Amino acid sequence: YENITGLRLLNGTDTIIQNDIHNNNLNSFEGGGIYCSRNTAIIKNNNIYDNKANIGAGIYLEKSDSSIILGNQIHSNTGIWGGGIACFESKVVIDSNEIKNNFATEIGGGVYTHLDSVILKRNLIMSNTSNWYGGGIYGNGETFAGSNLIVNNIADFGGGCYFQANNYLTNNTISKN
């Protein structure tokens, strides 16, 4: 991939990304559509699709505390880890998004989290694919998942979800994975 990122945020505070379209961006490393490092961001009501990156093709968050990903359409993104969303060492709420038709060649087709504190609630996580682990969600850290609809995702291990470490699931519908 080339090194073109749709939006890159570094070392800031209280950034709001709202009602925008991020598509057809390429990045050889992280964050094809949106890259956010050491920034408190609110990513709200965006359409994020057809992006490519090694990690976090749609959205990539790194060391971003108190961030919110809310009401977005995140679809048809392709990466190695985290086709739709990837979070590293972040505290983030992922709420009321449609995360669908994303692809990861290794882990976390829809959502990939690593050493995070993540709340996933009221999301539609559908028809995502990973060749290895976590077609819908791969969680390695403290992950709370509540009231999500997780359907038709594919992976060799954990089609709907694959969790390690401290994870809590409540009131989710996990079906046809």
C-alpha positions in Angstrom: 0.0 0.0 0.0 1.0 3.6 -0.5 1.2 6.0 2.4 -1.9 8.1 2.0 -4.2 8.5 5.0 -7.6 10.0 4.8 -7.3 11.9 8.1 -4.3 11.9 10.5 -4.6 13.2 14.1 -1.5 13.3 16.4 -1.0 14.5 20.0 -4.2 16.6 20.3 -7.2 16.9 22.5 -10.9 17.1 22.0 -11.0 16.5 18.3 -14.5 16.0 16.7 -14.8 14.3 13.3 -18.4 14.4 12.3 -20.6 13.9 9.2 -17.7 13.2 6.9 -16.8 10.6 4.2 -13.5 8.8 4.3 -13.0 6.3 1.4 -10.4 4.8 -1.0 -7.4 5.7 1.2 -4.3 3.6 1.4 -1.7 3.3 4.1 1.1 0.8 4.4 1.0 0.9 8.2 -2.0 2.1 10.3 -5.3 3.9 9.7 -6.3 4.0 6.1 -9.5 6.1 6.7 -8.7 7.7 10.1 -5.5 7.5 12.1 -5.6 8.9 15.7 -2.6 8.7 18.1 -2.4 10.3 21.5 -5.6 12.2 20.9 -9.0 12.3 22.5 -11.4 12.0 19.5 -15.1 11.9 18.9 -15.6 10.1 15.6 -19.4 10.5 14.9 -21.8 9.9 12.0 -19.1 9.3 9.3 -19.1 7.0 6.4 -15.8 5.1 6.4 -15.4 2.6 3.6 -13.1 1.0 1.0 -9.9 1.9 2.9 -6.7 -0.3 3.1 -4.0 -0.4 5.7 -2.0 -3.1 7.5 -3.6 -2.3 10.9 -7.0 -0.5 11.4 -8.0 0.0 7.7 -11.1 2.0 8.6 -10.1 3.6 11.9 -6.9 3.2 13.9 -6.6 4.5 17.6 -3.4 4.3 19.5 -3.0 5.6 23.1 -6.1 7.6 22.7 -8.0 7.9 26.0 -11.7 8.8 26.4 -12.3 8.5 22.7 -15.8 7.8 21.2 -16.7 6.1 17.9 -20.4 6.7 17.5 -23.0 6.2 14.8 -20.6 5.5 11.9 -21.0 3.3 8.9 -17.7 1.4 8.7 -17.7 -1.0 5.8 -15.7 -2.7 3.1 -12.2 -1.9 4.6 -9.3 -4.3 4.3 -6.3 -4.9 6.6 -4.1 -7.5 8.2 -5.3 -6.7 11.8 -8.6 -4.9 12.3 -10.3 -4.5 9.0 -12.9 -2.0 10.3 -11.4 -0.7 13.6 -8.1 -1.3 15.5 -7.4 0.0 19.0 -4.1 -0.2 20.8 -3.6 0.8 24.4 -6.7 3.1 24.2 -9.8 3.8 26.3 -12.6 3.9 23.9 -16.4 3.6 23.6 -17.6 2.1 20.3 -21.4 2.7 20.2 -24.2 2.4 17.7 -22.1 1.8 14.6 -22.6 -0.5 11.6 -19.4 -2.4 11.2 -19.9 -4.7 8.2 -18.2 -6.4 5.2 -14.7 -5.7 6.5 -11.8 -8.1 6.0 -8.6 -8.9 7.9 -6.1 -11.4 6.5 -5.1 -12.4 10.1 -7.2 -11.1 13.1 -10.2 -8.9 13.8 -12.2 -8.6 10.7 -14.6 -6.1 12.1 -12.9 -4.9 15.4 -9.4 -5.6 16.8 -8.4 -4.5 20.3 -5.1 -4.9 22.0 -4.2 -3.9 25.6 -7.2 -1.6 25.8 -10.2 -0.7 27.8 -13.0 -0.9 25.3 -16.8 -0.7 25.6 -18.7 -2.1 22.6 -22.4 -1.4 22.8 -25.4 -1.3 20.5 -23.4 -2.1 17.3 -24.3 -4.1 14.3 -21.2 -6.2 13.6 -22.1 -8.2 10.5 -20.5 -10.1 7.6 -16.9 -9.4 8.5 -14.2 -11.9 7.8 -10.8 -12.8 9.3 -8.6 -15.7 8.1 -7.5 -16.5 11.6 -9.1 -15.1 14.7 -12.2 -13.1 15.4 -14.3 -12.5 12.3 -16.5 -10.0 14.1 -14.4 -9.0 17.1 -10.9 -9.9 18.4 -10.4 -8.6 21.9 -7.1 -8.9 23.9 -7.4 -6.6 26.9 -10.4 -5.4 28.9 -13.4 -5.5 26.6 -17.0 -5.0 27.6 -19.5 -6.0 24.9 -23.2 -5.3 25.6 -26.4 -5.2 23.4 -24.6 -5.8 20.1 -25.9 -7.8 17.2 -23.0 -10.0 16.0 -24.1 -12.0 12.9 -22.7 -13.8 9.8 -19.1 -13.2 10.6 -16.4 -15.7 9.5 -13.0 -16.8 10.9 -11.1 -20.0 11.5 -11.4 -19.4 15.2 -14.2 -17.4 16.8 -16.3 -16.4 13.8 -18.4 -14.0 15.9 -15.9 -13.2 18.7 -12.5 -14.3 19.9 -11.5 -12.9 23.3 -8.4 -13.2 25.5 -7.8 -11.6 28.9 -10.6 -9.8 30.8 -13.7 -9.7 28.7 -17.4 -9.3 29.7 -20.3 -10.1 27.4 -23.9 -9.3 28.3 -27.2 -9.1 26.3 -25.6 -9.6 22.9 -27.1 -11.6 20.0 -24.4 -13.8 18.5 -25.8 -15.8 15.6 -24.9 -17.6 12.4 -21.2 -17.0 12.7 
